[in-house]
């Protein structure tokens, strides 16, 4: 009897220790945006939350905030990593909470931004103007950095900078992946998406590990130069130098925190790809400083589960259908 009681007590103690070791993941979805099947922040965040509960329940606790609602101070304080899937610029949930996030990052909290969320707010004040209107693009030598740019460069390792980065839709073929915890169990794959590239990374890529890279086709440079369409530097890189473009990356920060940026995710259909889901779920676990499983965070969803929680949006006359392949 005493031996049985001791076994129960030891089991209870082990359970409490395991629960205490679990990391807390806070996932924040932006408000509905774009047409049906595009920028499905609410559905995407809930799918990622379901994936963590399905295959990483022993590693992390999951907290979800939807529709651009910023979580309470108590919920933010508990987070070991913060994941944001939202629009950028003025639609970014984080840019009005930078001081709060700064304290979290200084304490080593993880930071993950998906798709448009890698683009913080920009300020145009001080640009040259004609008749009160800003010159577009800004003069040579001027960057379009503003609120959040400096912070995202440090916390995330890189960000989308207007008049430098570009956001074309193209089929990216990821032929190889590096040996990194976030790439465990991720197979090479290809996906048609709005893959941003030529991001403004840390100087000399300090602490940054490229995870997904591909050579962008010439037609990504078919638009006019502008805040998102192109510029001489990126045209030379794509059309002449044929340099692989980094569209997902991991960063180890000096404050002990970790960050992960992922430029895909425009189309909700992309989350049907096993490799894409595994990569992002691995990154969430890694930035929370939990141990990524040897085979990665593998998940399975039915077609109905993948389509669950989509926002109710008025259909477009022509809805783009991305071509994705495993």
URLINNOR-V592650 format. One record per residue. PHI is phi in whole degrees, -180 to 180 (none if undefined). PSI is psi in radians with two decimals (NA if undefined). OMEGA is omega in whole degrees, 0 to 359 (* if undefined). Layout:
# URLINNOR-V592650
PHI&PSI&OMEGA / PHI&PSI&OMEGA
This chain:
# URLINNOR-V592650
none&-0.82&180 / -64&-0.67&180 / -65&-0.71&180 / -64&-0.75&179 / -64&-0.71&179 / -63&-0.71&180 / -62&-0.71&179 / -66&-0.71&179 / -65&-0.71&178 / -65&-0.70&178 / -64&-0.73&179 / -64&-0.71&179 / -64&-0.73&179 / -64&-0.67&179 / -64&-0.73&179 / -65&-0.70&179 / -64&-0.76&180 / -62&-0.73&180 / -65&-0.65&180 / -69&-0.50&181 / -79&-0.28&181 / -67&2.48&180 / -94&2.74&182 / -106&2.14&181 / -108&2.19&177 / -110&2.03&181 / -109&2.20&184 / -120&2.15&178 / -101&2.41&176 / -77&3.10&180 / -70&2.78&177 / -56&2.56&185 / -158&2.67&177 / 63&-2.89&184 / -89&-3.14&180 / -57&2.33&179 / 82&0.01&180 / -123&2.49&181 / 48&0.82&179 / -84&1.24&185 / -62&-0.79&182 / -64&-0.81&180 / -68&-0.69&181 / -65&-0.78&179 / -64&-0.71&180 / -69&-0.55&176 / -69&-0.74&177 / -65&-0.68&177 / -62&-0.74&179 / -65&-0.64&178 / -65&-0.71&177 / -65&-0.71&179 / -68&-0.56&182 / -72&-0.74&189 / -128&0.00&179 / -135&0.43&183 / -62&-0.49&179 / -81&-0.12&183 / -107&-0.62&187 / -139&2.66&166 / -98&2.59&187 / -121&2.29&176 / -129&2.33&186 / -124&2.37&174 / -126&2.27&188 / -114&2.91&172 / 58&0.57&176 / 77&0.11&180 / -75&2.20&178 / -80&2.30&183 / -67&2.83&179 / -65&2.83&179 / -58&-0.65&181 / -64&-0.72&180 / -69&-0.71&178 / -64&-0.71&182 / -61&-0.56&183 / -77&-0.35&191 / -68&2.35&171 / -94&-0.36&171 / -151&2.59&181 / -121&2.17&183 / -113&2.24&181 / -126&2.19&177 / -126&1.82&190 / -163&3.09&168 / -70&2.88&178 / -105&-2.88&181 / 52&-2.27&184 / -66&-0.32&180 / -90&0.11&182 / -82&2.15&181 / -62&-0.43&189 / -85&-0.40&193 / -70&-0.31&175 / -95&0.12&180 / -129&0.47&184 / -62&-0.72&179 / -61&-0.69&178 / -66&-0.75&179 / -66&-0.62&179 / -58&-0.73&179 / -65&-0.69&178 / -64&-0.78&182 / -65&-0.68&178 / -61&-0.50&179 / -87&0.04&175 / 95&0.27&179 / -67&2.55&176 / -78&2.84&182 / -147&2.18&180 / -129&2.26&176 / -126&2.35&183 / -116&2.32&177 / 54&-2.18&187 / -60&-0.34&180 / -67&-0.17&175 / -80&-0.02&181 / -112&1.78&179 / -77&-3.10&182 / -73&2.59&177 / -122&2.59&179 / -113&2.34&181 / -101&0.00&181 / -58&2.35&177 / 95&-0.16&177 / -70&2.69&175 / -63&2.59&182 / -139&2.77&176 / -125&2.11&182 / 55&0.68&176 / 81&-0.03&181 / -107&2.40&182 / -67&2.50&174 / -71&2.37&184 / -132&1.95&8 / -81&3.03&179 / -69&2.85&180 / -58&2.73&179 / -56&2.40&179 / 92&-0.21&178 / -97&2.29&175 / -100&2.87&183 / -101&0.67&182 / -78&2.60&179 / -160&-2.57&184 / -58&2.12&177 / 98&-0.35&184 / -63&-0.89&180 / -62&-0.73&182 / -66&-0.80&182 / -67&-0.60&178 / -61&-0.66&180 / -80&-0.87&186 / -74&-0.68&186 / -99&-0.35&182 / 94&-0.27&180 / -179&2.91&181 / -159&2.91&177 / -83&2.09&179 / -112&2.15&179 / -59&2.56&181 / 68&0.14&175 / -131&-0.92&179 / -85&2.86&181 / -135&2.77&184 / -133&0.95&179 / -77&2.79&172 / -93&2.25&181 / -161&2.82&179 / -88&1.90&180 / -97&2.25&181 / -111&1.88&183 / -94&1.72&189 / -82&-0.51&181 / -140&2.75&175 / -132&2.60&181 / -76&2.88&175 / -81&1.70&183 / -150&2.60&180 / -53&-0.58&183 / -74&-0.26&180 / -99&0.12&179 / -63&2.24&178 / 75&0.09&180 / -95&2.15&179 / -95&2.65&175 / -53&2.45&181 / -152&3.00&177 / -132&2.56&181 / -153&2.40&174 / -90&2.12&186 / -157&3.10&171 / -89&1.43&184 / -86&1.83&175 / -67&2.63&172 / -155&-3.13&190 / 58&0.82&179 / -67&2.80&176 / -91&1.63&182 / -87&2.98&174 / -56&2.65&178 / -58&2.27&180 / 60&0.37&179 / 55&0.63&182 / -58&2.08&179 / 76&-0.03&185 / -97&2.30&176 / -115&1.98&175 / -62&2.34&181 / -110&-0.88&176 / -115&2.17&178 / -139&2.52&178 / -155&2.73&177 / -84&2.13&181 / -77&2.38&179 / -70&2.83&183 / -58&-0.57&185 / -71&-0.12&174 / -71&-0.23&180 / -106&0.41&184 / -82&-0.20&182 / -91&2.86&178 / -71&2.72&175 / -62&2.54&180 / 176&-2.87&186 / -68&-0.42&178 / -131&-0.25&190 / -85&-0.59&182 / 167&3.01&177 / -165&2.86&183 / -57&-0.66&182 / -64&-0.82&183 / -73&-0.55&177 / -64&-0.74&178 / -63&-0.73&182 / -63&-0.70&183 / -84&-0.87&189 / -82&-0.51&183 / -108&-0.89&186 / -85&-0.35&178 / 53&0.76&181 / -78&2.40&174 / -61&2.47&183 / -105&2.27&181 / -83&2.18&180 / -123&-0.03&172 / -151&2.44&185 / -154&2.79&176 / -122&2.62&179 / -136&2.40&171 / -102&2.11&185 / -96&2.72&179 / -67&-0.43&178 / -77&0.02&180 / 94&-0.17&180 / -83&2.96&180 / -131&2.59&179 / -134&2.79&179 / -149&2.24&176 / -116&2.42&181 / -136&2.07&187 / -87&-0.27&177 / -77&-3.01&177 / 105&0.15&176 / -64&-0.77&181 / -98&2.30&177 / -63&-0.47&181 / -59&-0.43&180 / -63&-0.45&181 / -74&-0.12&174 / -76&-0.27&179 / -79&2.11&182 / -57&-0.74&183 / -65&-0.67&179 / -66&-0.80&179 / -61&-0.82&183 / -61&-0.75&180 / -59&-0.86&184 / -71&-0.68&177 / -65&-0.72&175 / -57&-0.78&183 / -64&-0.67&178 / -63&-0.81&179 / -62&-0.75&182 / -65&-0.76&180 / -68&-0.41&176 / -80&-0.09&181 / 69&0.56&169 / -97&2.85&182 / -82&2.07&177 / -71&2.27&180 / -57&2.68&183 / -57&-0.61&179 / -99&0.17&181 / 82&3.03&178 / -87&1.59&184 / -87&2.37&181 / -137&2.76&176 / -134&2.33&179 / -135&2.54&174 / -77&2.93&179 / -62&-0.68&178 / -65&-0.69&179 / -66&-0.66&178 / -66&-0.54&183 / -94&0.00&182 / -68&2.61&172 / 69&0.29&177 / -65&2.49&179 / -70&2.60&176 / -82&1.94&183 / -129&2.58&176 / -67&2.31&182 / -67&2.54&175 / -82&2.75&177 / -62&-0.72&176 / -130&1.98&180 / -97&2.08&179 / -59&2.38&178 / -115&1.84&183 / -70&2.47&175 / -93&2.01&180 / -123&2.55&178 / -140&2.57&179 / -87&NA&*
